[in-house]
Amino acid sequence: MTTKKIMVETTTGDTTILLSEIVAMTKTDRYEIVDIHMKSGTIFTVIDYDESTLNNLKLVFSPYDERK
């Protein structure tokens, strides 16, 4: 099984995130940042992104992804 990952630029540097570990994302119009909330409780603040990055993140928000 292939593990899907995404690499994003966060406030702490270039970060590789396993898509299966994401539980939520927050995008505001007020600030040009996206917060990625992880199952572990960690929150990554993405500071450099484009529509492609957002589309890749949105693909993981399905409760059916982990069915066997």
C-alpha positions, 0 to 999 in steps of 0.5 A, a space after each residue: 500500500 502506498 502512503 500518500 504524502 504532501 510537502 508544504 512550506 510551514 512556519 518551521 520549514 519544509 514539512 512532509 505530511 502524511 495525508 492519512 494523519 490530517 483531521 482538519 484544515 482551516 483557511 481564512 480570508 483574513 490571513 493568507 495561511 492555512 492551518 493543518 490539524 493532525 490526529 496527534 494534535 499538532 497544528 502546522 501553519 502553511 505559509 506558502 501554498 497555491 490552489 493545487 496544494 489546497 486541492 490535494 489537502 481537500 482530497 483527504 477529507 472523507 470518512 471512507 478513506 480508511 475502509 478495508 
